[in-house]
Amino acid sequence: MAQSTETDWVSRFADDVIAESERRAPGKPVVVASGISPSGPIHLGNLREVMTPHLVADEIRRRGHEVRHLISWDDYDRYRKVPIGIPGVDDSWGEHIGKPLTSVPAPAGSAYPNWAEHFKAELIESLVELGVEYDGISQTEKYLAGTYREQILHAMRHRGEIDAILGRYRTKDTSAGGTKGPAGAGKKPQQKKVDEAELEAAEGSGAADEDDGAGSAGYFPYKPYCGNEGCGKDLTTVTAYDDGTTELTYVCQACGFGETVLLNEFNRGKLVWKVDWPMRWAYEGVIFEPSGVDHSSPGSSFVVGGQIVREIFDGVQPIGPMYAFVGISGMAKMSSSKGGVPIPADALRIMEAPLLRWLYARRRPNQSFKIAFDQEIQRLYDEWDALERKIADGSVQAADAAAYSRAARTAARELPRTPRPLPYRTLASVVDITAGAEEQTLRILGELDPADPLTSLDEARPRLDKAENWITSQVPAEARTVVRGEPDRELLESLDAQTREALRLLLADLDAHWSLDGLTTLVYGVPKVLAGLAPDAKPTPELKAAQRSFFAVLYRLLVTRDTGPRLPTLLLAVGADRVRTLLGG
C-alpha cells in the first residue's frame, strides 16, 4: 500500500490504522471508536474524544476504504453525583446516585425521557453541524438486550486471572481509578488555577469512584443493578457465584434487598469499567481509539485494559494516542459535571463549523490548545482568513493545507461556508454599533468596498450571525460600544490647535476616503501629514505615539472611551454626517 506523502498527524495515523486493520481483519471495515459518558454537559474537551478518531476515519474514507466510527454512549454508567449549576436540577436528584444514567430523570423542563438522552442530544446536534459521521451505540441497550452475555460469563469464569492483573497495580498504585480520560486516576490531580481554563479532555467513561469488583466474598468483575423497584442502584455486593449453573447471589447495601439470579438469563448489570472497556475492544474489533493523558500512568484504564484484552478476551489493544487538554480562553476551569461549562453548541454559536474543526485538526492530539470565547476569537478568524489567502495563492505549507482541507470538508461533503467572508472583527464591530439593526448593518457593510459592495446580508452569513452571537453573549454590557448622541462640546473646546487641525484634515478628506481601506489610510495618515511627512511614510516611535493620542481623542468624541472598535470600522458604522457632527465639523 502506498504511504501518504502528507506530513500532518492525521495522515500518519491513517497510514498506521489502515495497515493494522489489514493485518488484523483483512477485507473488513476499519473500526475506530470514541466513548462518551453523558453524565452531564459534554464539553469541548470531551469533543476531542470524538474529533480525533473522526479526522482519522475521514482520511481513511478519502482513500476509498470502508470505515466505521463507533461512538459508545456510556449511558449505562452509574450516576455519580448531582452536578452543580444545571438548570432544572436540585439536591433532590441525589436520591438517584447509583442508578444507570438512563434511569435518572432528565432536568426539569427537558423534552427528553432521561438524564442521558438530555445531554446526548446537545452533542448529537453539534456533530451534525460539524459533519461527523458515526454509528452510535447505547450501552444501556446493549446490556439490557444481553448482547454481551457470553463476554460477561467468560469474564466471570476468568475472574481469578482478571483479579491477578488488577492486583499488579493495586500494590503499585492504590490511587489508580477507573475512568477514561484526564480525570481518571482515582485521586484527581490537584486542581489548577482557574485562569488556566483547561477543560479536562474527557471526564471519562466509567465512574471515577467505581470499585473494581473486589469484595469480602472474592473478586467479581460484574456489578448488578438492584432489582428492588424502588432502588435500582449499583450499591450491590456479589456474595456468591457458581460457574456451572451461573447462579449469582447479591445483596444491595442501599436498601437491603437481595436475590439469586441466573447470570445466563440476567441482564440488569454490567462489567466493571476496567473490564468493560477491553471487552468492547475485542467485541467490536476496534483498531483506533484515543484516550486522555492520564493513561500514561500505571494502573490507568488503558494500560490495564491492554493486558485484559490480550490475556482474557484474546483481543488486541487499539492504537491509542493520548490527547491533551483543551483550554477555553476567557472562561474559568470547570469539570464536565458542572453547569455553565462550554459545550460544542456554545462554540458553534459564535464560530463557523470549519473553524472549530480546524482547531482540532491543526494540533497533534498530544498538544493542548485553546478555544476562544473572548477577543482572541478575532485573531483566530484572522489566522483562518490568512490561511485561505495562502491556499488561493499557492504559498501554503503542505501540513497547513491538509488541516484546512480537513476543516472545510469531509469525505462526504463540503461544509457550509460564508459566500463573502468579511473579517470577523469588522462584522463584530458593526453589529456591536448597530445593535444588529439589519438596514443599518447592510448600509455599513455595503460601504466597506465601494468597488464591490455587499448587496445582501445573506452574502455575509453565517459568519455575520456568529459575530452577532459573540457580541450579545460574550461581550459584557459595559464593554459594548455606544455612540454618543450629542457632541462633547466641553472636550471639543478644550482641544489644542494641533488636535483641532488633525480633526479638520480628517473631515476634509472623509468623503474621498469613504471605504474601509480608504479610512484606514486616512486615520493613520493625518498624524503623518501634521508631522510634515507623506501619508505613506513609515512610522517612527514618535509618530506612533502621535497616532495613539489622535485615536484616543477620536474615541472619546465618538464613544466616550479611550478605545473601541477599529476606527475605520467605527467611522463607517457611525456614518459620515454623524461623524462630522460629533467631531465638530
C-alpha atoms as one frame of an Amber mdcrd trajectory, in Angstrom:
protein
   0.000   0.000   0.000   1.359   3.424  -0.932   2.056   5.670   2.023   0.672
   9.197   2.154   3.067  11.961   1.244   1.277  14.445   3.510   3.075  15.407
   6.687   0.144  16.054   9.005  -0.617  13.895  12.034  -3.935  12.664  10.646
  -2.310  11.102   7.589   0.328   9.393   9.701  -2.288   7.798  11.955  -4.399
   6.819   8.935  -1.385   5.014   7.450  -0.896   3.071  10.674  -4.585   2.290
  11.191  -5.112   1.031   7.639  -2.034  -1.199   7.876  -3.095  -2.544  11.283
  -6.656  -3.194  10.112  -5.421  -5.105   7.075  -3.228  -7.192   9.372  -5.941
  -7.927  11.949  -9.125  -8.017   9.872  -8.400  -8.057   6.135 -11.377  -7.249
   3.973 -13.441  -5.862   6.835 -14.327  -2.225   7.553 -11.786  -0.301   9.599
 -13.175   0.340  13.092 -12.348   3.453  15.114 -14.078   4.335  18.355 -14.969
   7.040  20.842 -16.530   6.680  24.274 -18.725   9.411  25.739 -20.401   9.322
  29.137 -23.471  11.611  29.167 -23.148  12.244  32.907 -23.541  15.994  32.381
 -22.731  18.635  29.779 -20.454  17.072  27.134 -17.926  19.858  26.825 -15.340
  20.983  24.290 -12.657  18.899  25.994 -14.793  15.785  25.560 -15.186  16.710
  21.893 -11.532  15.795  21.347 -12.526  12.199  22.133 -14.770  12.369  19.062
 -12.843  14.655  16.716  -9.542  12.749  16.913 -10.947   9.448  15.563 -13.340
  11.317  13.267 -10.483  13.068  11.476  -8.582   9.790  11.093 -11.712   7.956
   9.927 -12.466  10.689   7.419  -8.952  10.459   5.950  -9.379   6.700   5.630
 -12.689   7.249   3.793 -10.985   9.719   1.440  -8.608   6.929   0.481 -11.512
   4.705  -0.532 -11.669   2.385   2.484 -14.849   1.477   4.334 -14.682   2.659
   7.928 -16.961   2.670  10.967 -16.616   5.332  13.632 -18.334   3.965  16.726
 -19.460   6.327  19.443 -20.252   4.296  22.525 -22.695   6.231  24.654 -21.794
   5.017  28.117 -25.318   5.684  29.311 -25.423   2.532  31.458 -22.764   4.030
  33.739 -23.795   4.941  37.258 -24.992   8.424  38.158 -22.176   9.551  40.446
 -23.155  12.959  41.796 -25.555  15.851  41.378 -23.879  18.403  39.095 -23.704
  21.998  40.218 -25.493  24.713  38.294 -27.565  22.597  35.887 -30.880  24.386
  35.202 -33.820  22.317  36.394 -31.733  20.213  38.799 -31.718  20.497  42.592
 -30.498  18.456  45.557 -33.401  16.029  45.184 -31.529  14.398  42.284 -29.200
  12.996  44.953 -31.667  10.176  45.529 -30.736   8.804  42.086 -26.999   8.413
  42.740 -26.005   4.842  41.843 -28.657   4.344  39.170 -27.853   3.989  35.461
 -27.812   7.351  33.697 -30.769   6.217  31.587 -32.791   5.631  34.776 -32.241
   9.141  36.132 -34.884  11.779  35.323 -33.857  14.498  32.903 -33.553  18.036
  34.275 -36.939  19.645  34.896 -38.407  21.068  31.717 -36.386  18.827  29.414
 -38.040  17.325  26.348 -36.005  14.118  26.762 -37.001  10.952  28.639 -33.958
  10.688  30.919 -30.694  12.262  32.022 -28.504  10.538  29.428 -30.717  11.399
  26.464 -30.887  15.035  27.548 -27.124  15.501  27.450 -26.562  13.267  24.422
 -28.959  15.413  22.384 -26.817  18.535  22.774 -23.774  16.795  21.303 -25.664
  14.911  18.590 -26.977  18.173  17.143 -23.477  19.671  17.107 -21.961  16.596
  15.446 -24.393  17.011  12.545 -23.253  20.623  12.076 -19.598  19.539  12.314
 -20.036  16.881   9.632 -19.151  13.949  11.895 -20.425  10.586  10.628 -20.677
   7.850  13.252 -22.539   4.772  14.444 -23.997   5.436  17.883 -24.138   2.566
  20.374 -26.185   2.831  23.558 -24.580   0.672  26.220 -27.911   0.572  28.069
 -29.491  -1.068  25.038 -26.582  -3.475  24.592 -26.521  -4.653  28.196 -30.294
  -4.901  28.599 -30.539  -6.874  25.351 -27.991  -9.422  26.609 -25.612  -8.602
  23.757 -22.546  -9.126  25.945 -23.842 -12.182  27.827 -21.138 -14.556  26.589
 -18.437 -11.981  27.318 -19.808 -11.479  30.847 -19.890 -15.211  31.557 -16.366
 -15.510  30.135 -15.113 -12.719  32.401 -16.734 -14.351  35.427 -15.082 -17.695
  34.605 -11.729 -15.923  34.376 -12.241 -13.635  37.355  -9.162 -15.023  39.067
  -6.897 -14.056  36.186  -8.527 -10.599  35.960  -8.064 -10.108  39.677  -4.411
 -11.036  39.329  -3.905  -8.451  36.556  -5.583  -5.753  38.614  -3.596  -6.860
  41.648  -0.342  -5.929  39.949  -1.479  -2.324  40.060  -3.307  -2.317  43.384
   0.028  -2.813  45.137   1.935  -0.390  42.919  -0.553   2.472  42.748  -3.523
   2.278  45.071  -4.794   5.652  43.845  -5.417   4.448  40.293  -9.060   4.846
  39.461 -11.344   3.621  36.760 -12.169   6.474  34.468 -11.109   7.015  30.942
  -9.701  10.499  30.462  -7.681  13.144  32.279  -9.821  12.994  35.412  -9.205
   9.289  35.555  -6.825   8.372  38.333  -8.981   7.878  41.450  -7.290  10.688
  43.309  -7.793  13.567  40.924  -4.768  15.771  40.343  -4.653  18.965  42.310
  -6.913  21.496  40.631  -5.083  24.111  38.631  -5.762  27.812  38.870  -8.997
  28.806  37.196  -7.272  31.214  34.824  -5.627  28.248  33.091  -9.148  27.471
  31.834  -8.418  23.843  30.944 -11.308  21.566  30.108 -10.493  18.012  31.030
 -10.432  16.309  27.670 -12.780  13.573  28.820 -14.066  13.038  32.303 -14.348
   9.521  31.206 -16.479   6.539  30.614 -16.924   4.590  33.787 -17.179   6.127
  37.210 -14.199   7.667  38.954 -15.365   6.182  42.234 -16.399   2.774  40.813
 -14.859  -0.157  42.677 -13.056  -2.769  40.621 -15.148  -5.728  41.802 -13.156
  -6.822  44.851 -15.129  -7.793  47.948 -15.082  -9.988  51.038 -16.512 -12.927
  49.067 -13.814 -12.637  46.426 -13.357 -10.764  43.194 -16.239 -10.438  40.717
 -15.927  -8.274  37.569 -19.704  -7.924  37.256 -21.907  -5.412  39.082 -25.698
  -5.966  39.249 -28.116  -3.065  39.493 -30.510  -3.695  42.387 -33.754  -5.446
  41.443 -35.812  -3.646  44.077 -38.157  -1.459  42.023 -37.752   1.431  44.439
 -33.948   1.266  44.344 -32.271   0.216  41.079 -28.811   1.267  42.252 -25.426
  -0.384  41.809 -24.590  -0.304  45.515 -24.602  -4.075  45.419 -22.172  -6.769
  46.503 -21.950 -10.186  44.868 -21.836 -12.712  47.680 -21.739 -15.964  45.687
 -21.407 -17.240  42.137 -21.462 -20.726  40.625 -19.667 -21.125  37.294 -21.559
 -24.292  36.389 -25.096 -23.037  36.908 -24.276 -19.280  36.550 -26.236 -18.802
  39.774 -25.334 -15.393  41.225 -26.369 -14.004  44.604 -26.085 -10.357  45.546
 -27.257  -8.005  48.254 -27.882  -4.273  47.963 -26.133  -2.090  50.515 -28.546
   0.781  49.858 -31.899  -0.894  50.551 -31.011  -4.350  51.917 -32.668  -6.166
  49.020 -31.053  -9.408  47.905 -31.768 -12.097  45.343 -30.297 -15.034  43.475
 -30.408 -14.947  39.674 -29.096 -16.963  36.739 -26.459 -14.824  35.048 -27.026
 -16.588  31.732 -30.512 -15.024  31.750 -29.953 -11.861  33.806 -29.289  -8.566
  32.012 -29.638  -5.896  34.721 -25.985  -5.149  35.400 -22.649  -4.522  33.728
 -18.973  -5.362  33.809 -16.850  -3.043  35.932 -15.205  -0.367  33.845 -11.664
  -1.736  33.626 -13.077  -4.978  32.233 -15.934  -3.476  30.236 -13.695  -1.291
  28.053 -11.276  -4.029  26.866 -14.203  -6.417  26.417 -15.687  -3.951  23.916
 -12.359  -3.528  22.096 -12.375  -7.245  21.411 -16.121  -7.470  20.679 -16.133
  -4.555  18.190 -12.660  -5.174  16.746 -11.555  -1.603  17.465  -8.345  -0.605
  15.660  -8.051   3.016  16.822  -9.337   4.773  19.940  -7.703   7.758  21.662
  -7.786   8.421  25.384  -6.878  11.139  27.858  -3.392  11.990  29.039  -3.711
  10.219  32.385  -3.447   6.858  30.630   0.315   7.143  30.568   0.172   6.410
  34.309   0.436   2.911  35.828  -2.909   1.383  36.689  -4.899   3.529  34.258
  -7.793   2.005  32.361  -5.932   1.974  29.043  -2.792   0.357  30.455  -4.688
  -2.287  32.425  -7.132  -2.773  29.555  -4.298  -3.658  27.211  -3.419  -6.647
  29.367  -7.007  -7.704  29.976  -7.989  -7.593  26.299  -4.965  -9.739  25.399
  -4.923 -12.201  28.298  -8.669 -12.578  28.899 -10.527 -11.743  25.684  -7.893
 -12.869  23.169  -8.013  -9.460  21.514  -5.613  -6.653  20.639  -5.453  -3.228
  22.196  -6.285  -0.393  19.758  -3.776   2.148  18.565  -4.460   4.731  21.242
  -2.866   8.167  21.163  -3.142  10.225  24.320  -4.790  13.571  23.843  -4.121
  16.721  25.843  -6.300  19.317  27.493  -8.452  21.807  25.633  -8.347  25.294
  27.083 -11.045  27.935  26.983  -9.824  31.487  26.531 -11.793  33.788  28.773
 -13.566  31.185  30.929 -12.688  29.553  34.254 -11.794  25.871  34.503 -14.826
  23.675  35.037 -15.430  19.969  35.415 -17.826  18.396  32.941 -20.220  17.659
  35.797 -20.776  21.361  36.452 -23.255  23.623  34.759 -22.050  26.512  32.661
 -19.174  24.592  31.101 -18.887  25.463  27.388 -20.144  22.714  25.116 -19.722
  22.376  21.326 -23.066  24.086  20.727 -21.768  27.155  22.581 -18.724  27.353
  20.311 -20.833  26.833  17.192 -22.991  29.801  18.137 -20.003  32.116  17.789
 -17.865  30.406  15.135 -18.469  28.501  11.937 -18.088  24.731  11.945 -14.952
  24.717   9.709 -13.113  26.990  12.147 -13.967  24.751  15.110 -12.907  21.652
  13.144  -9.651  23.414  12.229  -8.758  23.991  15.883  -8.864  20.224  16.460
  -7.243  19.294  13.136  -4.207  21.574  13.198  -2.780  20.351  16.527  -1.470
  16.861  17.229  -3.555  15.030  19.834  -0.830  15.409  22.477  -0.749  19.193
  22.024  -3.074  21.317  24.112  -4.833  24.289  22.545  -7.402  26.927  23.427
 -10.830  27.728  22.059 -11.515  31.440  22.259 -14.685  32.909  23.701 -13.070
  36.319  24.287 -11.405  38.841  21.957  -8.965  36.117  20.887 -11.642  34.747
  18.558 -10.966  37.710  16.272  -7.307  36.747  15.975  -8.248  33.108  15.276
 -10.504  34.243  12.439  -7.703  36.462  11.107  -5.444  33.368  11.045  -8.117
  31.349   9.266  -8.651  34.049   6.642  -4.886  34.382   6.124  -4.699  30.604
   5.613  -7.418  30.805   2.952  -5.433  33.506   1.147  -2.345  31.289   1.190
  -4.410  28.414  -0.186  -5.587  30.693  -3.001  -2.133  31.990  -3.953  -0.342
  28.654  -3.566   2.034  29.748  -0.784   0.624  27.414   1.865   2.675  24.672
   3.569   1.534  21.080   2.946   0.544  20.338   6.552  -1.417  23.599   6.804
  -3.200  22.832   3.544  -4.128  19.372   4.862  -5.507  20.826   8.119  -7.544
  23.342   6.118  -8.937  20.636   3.844  -9.977  18.520   6.846 -11.678  21.552
   8.375 -13.509  22.800   5.300 -14.848  19.482   4.027 -15.303  15.812   4.842
 -15.044  12.821   2.551 -18.812  13.093   2.073 -19.406  16.812   1.639 -18.246
  20.394   1.709 -19.254  22.157   4.911 -21.406  25.286   4.503 -19.341  28.446
   4.173 -19.935  32.181   4.112 -20.111  33.381   0.480 -18.482  36.734   1.330
 -16.220  36.082   4.355 -15.713  39.632   5.618 -13.302  39.979   8.560 -14.900
  38.671  11.756 -13.614  41.628  13.780 -15.259  44.011  11.302 -18.584  42.191
  11.462 -18.428  42.126  15.274 -17.731  45.848  15.422 -20.583  46.657  13.054
 -23.220  44.588  14.862 -21.941  45.973  18.163 -22.502  49.539  16.994 -25.779
  48.890  15.181 -27.178  46.536  17.861 -27.997  44.180  14.979 -30.263  46.576
  13.053 -30.215  44.945   9.615 -30.800  48.025   7.446 -28.004  49.955   9.129
 -25.746  46.889   9.123 -26.243  46.411   5.385 -25.507  50.103   4.747 -22.227
  49.922   6.602 -21.110  46.596   5.144 -22.071  47.813   1.687 -19.693  50.765
   2.089 -16.672  48.672   3.084 -15.637  48.205  -0.537 -17.374  50.627  -2.928
 -15.864  48.791  -5.907 -17.631  45.561  -4.917 -20.426  46.485  -2.500 -22.248
  43.905  -0.420 -25.867  43.852  -1.618 -27.426  41.381   0.828 -26.634  40.350
   4.388 -27.051  36.743   3.263 -23.703  37.095   1.488 -22.071  37.612   4.896
 -23.918  34.796   6.644 -23.450  32.631   8.652 -20.300  34.472   9.780 -22.300
  37.649  10.431 -24.719  35.763  12.685 -21.842  34.124  14.582 -20.244  37.538
  15.179 -23.531  38.952  16.403 -23.988  35.996  18.768 -20.476  36.610  20.113
 -21.212  40.270  20.778 -24.521  39.586  22.509 -23.458  36.536  24.530 -19.760
  37.016  25.311 -19.069  40.759  25.439 -20.097  42.365  28.770 -22.619  45.178
  28.555 -20.096  47.671  29.909 -17.712  46.781  27.066 -20.304  47.302  24.320
 -19.926  50.300  22.020 -22.420  53.151  22.438 -22.040  56.043  20.031 -22.628
  59.480  21.535 -25.946  61.113  20.804 -24.604  64.661  21.018 -21.168  66.262
  20.538 -18.946  66.608  23.588 -18.761  70.421  23.455 -16.582  70.689  26.510
 -13.981  68.317  25.113 -14.059  69.943  21.675 -13.439  73.396  23.190 -10.535
  72.087  25.283  -8.566  70.696  22.329  -5.282  72.349  21.386  -4.687  73.863
  17.966  -2.776  70.865  16.612  -5.548  68.409  17.531  -8.166  70.712  16.009
  -6.138  70.793  12.803  -5.976  66.991  12.835  -9.780  66.822  13.064 -10.067
  69.360  10.215  -7.795  67.279   7.980  -9.768  64.128   8.768 -13.124  65.691
   7.997 -11.853  67.411   4.842 -10.850  64.083   3.281 -13.632  61.975   4.776
 -15.785  61.599   1.654 -12.827  60.887  -0.619 -11.714  58.042   1.654 -15.122
  56.566   2.477 -14.270  52.859   2.406 -12.612  50.525   4.872  -9.212  50.728
   3.174  -9.554  54.442   2.488 -10.431  55.336   6.070  -7.579  53.157   7.314
  -5.159  55.178   5.178  -6.769  58.438   6.335  -6.786  57.940  10.112  -3.202
  56.700  10.143  -2.126  59.366   7.664  -3.416  62.501   9.408  -0.715  62.481
  12.150   1.905  61.902   9.431   0.743  64.943   7.466   0.762  67.066  10.628
   4.368  65.984  11.157   5.262  67.104   7.640   5.524  63.552   6.288   3.929
  61.792   3.345   0.769  59.761   4.163   2.632  56.543   3.264   5.715  57.302
   5.390   6.925  54.509   7.650   6.006  55.236  11.268   8.645  56.138  13.830
   8.188  55.640  17.600   7.320  59.325  17.900   4.801  59.081  15.089   3.176
  56.009  16.650   2.763  57.953  19.901   1.124  60.810  17.996  -1.239  58.348
  16.265  -2.264  56.806  19.599  -3.018  60.246  21.043  -5.079  61.200  17.996
  -7.008  57.915  18.102  -7.792  58.373  21.802  -9.324  61.792  21.071 -11.449
  60.333  18.285 -12.702  57.548  20.537 -13.606  59.996  23.321 -15.504  62.191
  20.901 -17.327  59.274  19.273 -17.927  56.718  22.057 -16.791  58.470  25.291
 -13.958  55.963  25.831 -10.253  55.853  25.055 -10.599  52.679  22.985 -13.204
  50.868  20.927 -13.683  49.049  17.622 -11.121  49.700  14.902 -11.540  53.342
  13.916 -12.147  52.792  10.178 -14.978  50.386  11.007 -16.322  52.715  13.689
 -16.358  55.680  11.315 -18.227  53.688   8.662 -20.712  52.489  11.244 -21.392
  55.945  12.634 -21.893  57.404   9.148 -20.276  60.460   7.551 -22.900  63.021
   8.608 -22.918  61.927  12.248 -19.111  61.772  12.313 -18.996  65.412  11.195
 -21.471  66.398  13.910 -19.634  64.568  16.707 -16.212  65.819  15.605 -17.378
  69.432  15.447 -17.320  69.711  11.661
